[in-house]
Structure formats: C-alpha cells, structure tokens
Amino acid sequence: MATADERPTLKFAWLGDSIMEHFEAYNAQMFDQADLPEVGSKVTVESLRRRGYVQRLHLALQVTWPHLNFVFDNRSEGGATSRTILACARHAVSHGFSGTDVAFLSCGINDVWRTFQGQTSEAVGPEEFNANYREIVRLLTDNARQVICMSETPIGWDSTHDAVKMNAELSKYNAIAAKAASDVGAQFLDVWPAFMAASHWLGALPSQAHRNRTLWSDGVHLSELGDALILQLIERHIQDEKLVTALMAPGRR
C-alpha cells in the first residue's frame, strides 16, 4: 500500500470573486474544541483564510478518495471583475499553474454590480465581458486538463439597488459565460436554477423570523445554507461527470 506521500495528486485551481474566495477571520483558539475562549471574551484575528464551499469541497473529496491527494489553490479575489480575473489568469499561467488538473471559473457579478453602483471606470459591459471571459477560458483550457465554468449565484437583495433588475442583467452575463464555455468544450455548471428554487421556499429577504435560513449572509455573499447548496451542486456535477475517475484513468495521467 502506498504511503501518504506516495498518493497520486490531483490539483484544483479556483479563479473567481469574493463569493468563491470566501474569506473567514481566523484565530487558532476559536477552532480548538478543547480550549475555546470564554463567552464574552475577546480574541485577536490572526489571519484571513479562504473557506466556504471551496474548502468544504476539498474536505469532501479527500474523505471520498483518501487514496488520492487533493491540492486546492484558491486564487479568487474579492471585488474582482472579469478584468481582474483575466489578469489573475495570466499571472497564474506564468507563475505556478503548470500541472493543474481541474480549473474552476466564476465571474460576472461585480461587472454588473459596478454598473448599478455608478462606478463606470470599474464596470464591465457585456461586450468586454464576453472578450475577457473567452480569453480567461482559453488560458485555462490551454493549461489545465479540465475546465469547469460556473454561473454566478443570483443576488438575494440589495438595500440600495433593484435586485430584480440586477439579476436580470446578471443572467445575461451568465448566458454569455455559458456560450463561451460551450464554444471551447469546457464544462458549465449552472447553479442559478437551484438557487432561485431554494430561495422561493427559504425566503430571499432577511428578517428576524428567518434570518438563519436565507441563502445569503448580506444579500450577495453566501450564508452557510448558500454554501451548502453550491457544495451539493458541485459534488453532484463531479459525480455525474465521473470527473475523478476520468482524471485517474490509465493513459490520462
């Protein structure tokens, strides 16, 4: 039997915005079950860690295939538009992206959001988004064995803008992304329908009555429920596509 150091490795790279980045404040004592701080005490944030559904998927894959070694490289950036992610993809290709087995991509929400916020210098229109997205996908497909593009999640609410109009525009950007992925044979995971269906039953707007059962923590970023849903969708996609089995098949390594 192979030792832990001898296990075959599958490398996953992630490029996206804050929804995929999912920063979490970290203090070691907060995660030590035997030495938790007292209620009402104060702790110092030691670092920010990328967590959310990406980290949860890492754990899920590792326990499902313990004979393999999964390495995750989350290069997502909060506030990133397709311009930012294109620059990130170019940098990744020239700095340590070699050997990537699976690359996940999701972007577009900030391209739309900046338009509604009136930040015209940062907003990215549909034509530029299409060009940016196609170049990102080209870079990824040229340098990774499998590319999986994901639609952006819908917006639950926004206190200063019309979420319905924002979602109508965001759905157009998701359609552009789906077409770009299809044109080069990349996989596309559309998470939008599941989020809309779940939010219908769980409730989209926050209130004291159901604040803990909405899919969003602040209307845009995902709550634990939202993370659980997108994790389920990715796991199902990986299973349906037999992704790990295909990557590990003789002659594919």
N, C-alpha and C positions, 0 to 999 in steps of 0.2 A: 504493500500500500504506500502511495506517495505521501511524503510529509507535507506539512502546511506550506513550506517554502517551495515545494515542487509542484504545487497545484497549477494547472493551466489558468491563465489570467485573461479576463475579458475587461476591456477598458471602455467606459461610458463617458462621453463628454456632453455638457449641457450648456447651451447658449440661449439666453433669454433676458427677461427683465426682472423686476422685483418679485413678481409672483413666483417665478422659478427660483430666484435667489433665496428668498425667504430667510432673511437674517433673524437671528434669535440672540438675545443677550445671554451671556454665559458667565456663571460663577461656579467653580468646581463644587462648592459646598451645597449648592442648590440641587445637585444631581447625585449626592451621596446619601442614599437612603438611611444609612446608619448614623449620619451626622448632619441632619437638616438644621438650618437656623431656626431659632425660636420665632413663633408668631409675633409680629410687631418689631422684630429686629431688622437691622439694615445690613445689606451686603454690597460689595463693590463689583460692578460689571468688569470682568477681567478681559473679555473679548466678545466679538460678534461672530456667530457661527452660521453657516448656511445649513438650514434644516428643511422643514416642510416635507412635501411629498417626495422630493428627490432623495432625501436622507432615508425616509421610510421605505422607499423602493429599494435602496441599497441594502437595507437590513433584510427585507423580504426576499430578495434574490439570493442573498448569502445563505439564509437558512433553508431555502428551497433547493439550492445546489451547493451544499457545503464542500463538495469535492472540487469546486472551482473557486478562483479568487476574483472578486469583483472590485475594480478600482473606479471610483467616480471622481470626475473633475468638473465641478460646477463653476463655470466662468460667467454666469449671469450677473447683470449689473442693474441695480435699482435705478429707475428713471430712464432706462435705455430705450431709444427709438431704433428703428431699423438702421439708421446711420451709425449709431453707436455699436450695434451688434455686428454690422458689416466690418467696422474697424476691428472689433474684437475677434472676428473670424479670421481676418487677415493676419492679425498678430498671432493667433493660435496656430495657424498653419505654419508660420515661420518660427514658432517657439514651442516645441514640445507636443505637437498634436499628432506626430507620427505614431503609428501603432494603435490608433483609435479604432475600436470595433463598432461602436454604436454612437452616433451623434444625434442628440435631441435638439430641436429648434422651436422656439415660440417667440413671436414678437408682433407688434402692431398696436397694442393698447395705448402706449404712450404717443405713437404717431398721431392717433386720433385725439387723445386727451389734450395734447398740447394745442391742437386747433381750437377746441372748445374753451381752453383756458386763455386764448388770445395770445399765446406765446408763438408768434408767427416765425421767429427765427429758428425755433426748435421743432415746430410742427412739420410733418412729412405728408405730402399729398399722395393720392392713390398712384399716380404715375411713377413718382420717385420711389414709393414703397415697393411697387412691382419690380423696378430695376434693382433696388437694394436686395430685396428678398431673393430674386433669381440669382444674384451674384453670391449671396451667402450660401444658398443651396448648392450652387456649382462648386464652391470651395469645399463644402463639406462632403459632397459626393465624390470629389476627386481625392479626398484624403481620409475617408472613413469607409469601412466595409458596409455599413448600413446607416441610412439617414432616416430619422422619424421626425416629421414636422407635426406640430400640434397647433390646433387653433387656439386663439386666446380665449380665456373664460369671459363670460359676459359681466357687465357691471351691475351690481345689485342696487346701488343707489349712489347719489352724489348730491350733497346738500346745496351746491351752488349751480349745478347744471342739470339739464334734462337727460336723465339716464336712458329713457326710451329712444331719444334721438341719437345719443351717443352709441347705444347698442346697434341701432340701425346702420350707422356708419361703420362701426367695428365689424359687423357681419360682412360688409362689403370687403373689408381688408382680409378677413378670414377666407373669403372666396378667392381673392387674388392669391393668397398663400397656397390654398388647395390646388389651384390650377398650376402654379409654379412648381409645386412638388410633383404633381402628376406628369408634367411635361418631361421631367428627368427621371421618372421612375422611383422617386422617393416615396416612402410610406407617409400617409397623412392620417392623423388621429383627430377626429372632430369631437371635441368634448362639449361643445355648445349645447346640443340637444339634451344631453343628460343633465346639465346644469339648469337649463330652463325648466325641465320637467320636475327636478327635485325642488327648485325654488318655488314652484307653484304650490307644492304641498308643505314645504317647510316655512315658507314666508320669505319675501325678499327684503322687506323693510324692518329695521331693528325696532324693538320695543322692550320694555321691561318684562313683558309677558313671555316673549320667546327669543330673547337676546342670545341665548346659548344654543339655539337651533337654526341659525341662519348660516348660509354657506360663506358669508364674508365677514371679516372682522371689522372692516371700516367702510364697506361698500364696494371696495375694489380688490383689496388683498384678501386671501382666503383665510377662513376660520379653520378650526380643526375638522369640522364637518366638510368644508370645501376641500381640504387636503385629503380627507379620507375618500371622497368621491373621485377626485382626479387620480389618486393612487389606484383605486379599483379599476378605473378605465385603462390605465397604462398596463397594469398587471394582466387584465383581460386581453389587451392587444398583444402583449408579448406571448401569452399562451396561445391565442388564436393563430398567430403568425409562426408559432413554434420557433421563435427567434433564437433562443439559447441553443436548442438542438441543432438548428441550421448552422449557426456560427461554429459549433464544435464538431460538425460533421467531417469525416475524413476527406482530406483534399481542400477543405475550406480554411484550415489554419495556416 
